Amino acid sequence: MVVDGYDDYFVDKVLSNVINQEQEIDADWKTLKNVQKEAVIGIQCGSNWERLKIILDSFVPIEMAEYINNK
């Protein structure tokens, strides 16, 4: 989905619609899909990697983010 020429609004709308179409999803699946969406949009927009990392970390509990960051 990260392709030159698509703006972040378009990518956000498409990925949000795909996520919202899923009938049988649990909270973890939805969180994972939203993390993926934010990563794609951040990469597409050329976001600063440190800021993108903070945004992605905010989707999971602090303890898990600290564990992931220390690996």
N, C-alpha and C positions, 0 to 999 in steps of 0.2 A: 504494500500500500504506500510505501514511501517512494514516490515517483516525482521527478521534476515536473512542474506545471500544475500540480494540484495544491490549492491553498488549504490552510489548516481548517477553515470553516467547513469546506467540502468534506475533508477527511473525517472531521469530528462528526458531522451529520451522518455519513455513511456508516461509520463504525458504531455510533450510538444506535442507529436503526437496527443494525445486525444484532447487537447485544439485546436490545429490547424485544426482538422477535422471538428469542428463545423462550419456550414455554416452561420447560422443566429445568430450572437452574437453581442452584443453591447459592448461598452468600459467598462462599469461597470462589466459586466459578465466576460469579459476577465481579468480584474484586479483581481476580486475575485478568479478566477481559478488560476491565477499566484501566488497570495498570498498563496492559498492552496498548490500549488506545492512547493513553497519555504519552507513552514512550514513542509511539509512531508520530503523534502530533509534535512532540518536542523535537524529535530528530528532523521532521519535515520543516519545522520553523527555524532550525539551526540554533535551538536553545543552548545556553551555557550548560555544560555537562554537570557542574556542581549544583546548579539550580534544578536541573532535571532530576538529579539524584535525590534531592530533598523532596521534590514533588512525588516521586515514585515511592520513597520511603514513607511518606505520609499516609499511604494506603494500608500499611500494616502496623500492628502494635509496635510500640517503641522497642520493646525487648527483642522482637524478631528483626527489626531494622538494624539494631546494634549487632546482633548475631551475624546478619548477612554482611554488614560493613566490616566486620572484623575477620572475615574469611579471606 
